[in-house]
Amino acid sequence: MTDPHPDPERYWKHRRRLAYTAMAALLVTLAAALFAPIREAVIPLIEGLAWGFVVIVIGYYGNNAIESFTRRKP
């Protein structure tokens, strides 16, 4: 019989890579928004991408914070 709970460490490496890739993409998006000439029609796309990348990064660091908080002994 298999354990019904998945191993959280199994995909940890992939979550870290996804978070770092999202951080890099967020910086590239920010640089493009600040320094590249942008048409007004593209602004909602850039804003949506930035929010998507931010959600990934916040989810990664939030998960780290919750795990470190639950591992503390009273």
C-alpha positions in Angstrom: 0.0 0.0 0.0 1.4 3.4 -0.9 1.5 6.4 1.3 -1.4 8.8 0.4 0.7 11.9 1.2 3.3 12.9 -1.5 6.9 13.6 -0.5 7.3 17.4 -0.5 11.1 17.1 -1.0 10.6 15.3 -4.3 9.9 18.4 -6.4 11.8 20.9 -4.3 14.6 21.3 -6.8 12.1 22.1 -9.6 10.3 24.6 -7.4 13.5 26.4 -6.7 14.4 26.5 -10.4 10.9 27.8 -11.3 11.2 30.6 -8.7 14.7 31.7 -9.9 13.6 31.6 -13.5 10.5 33.7 -12.6 12.8 36.2 -10.7 15.0 36.5 -13.8 12.0 36.9 -16.0 10.6 39.6 -13.7 13.9 41.5 -13.9 13.9 41.2 -17.7 10.3 42.4 -17.8 11.1 45.3 -15.5 14.1 46.3 -17.6 12.0 46.1 -20.8 9.3 48.2 -19.3 11.8 50.8 -18.1 14.3 51.0 -20.9 12.7 49.7 -24.1 10.3 51.7 -26.2 6.9 50.1 -25.5 3.6 50.6 -27.4 0.7 51.3 -25.2 -1.2 48.2 -26.4 1.6 46.0 -24.8 1.4 47.5 -21.3 -1.3 45.1 -20.1 0.7 42.1 -21.3 3.8 43.2 -19.5 1.8 44.0 -16.3 0.2 40.6 -16.5 3.5 38.8 -16.9 5.0 40.7 -14.0 2.1 39.8 -11.7 2.4 36.1 -12.8 6.1 36.1 -12.0 5.6 37.8 -8.7 3.0 35.2 -7.6 5.5 32.4 -8.4 8.2 34.0 -6.4 6.0 34.9 -3.4 4.6 31.4 -3.4 8.1 29.9 -3.2 9.3 32.2 -0.4 6.1 31.9 1.4 6.3 28.1 1.3 9.9 28.4 2.7 8.8 30.6 5.5 5.9 28.3 6.5 8.2 25.2 6.5 10.8 26.9 8.6 8.2 28.1 11.0 6.7 24.6 11.4 10.1 23.0 12.0 10.8 25.2 15.0 10.5 23.6 18.4 8.7 25.5 21.1 
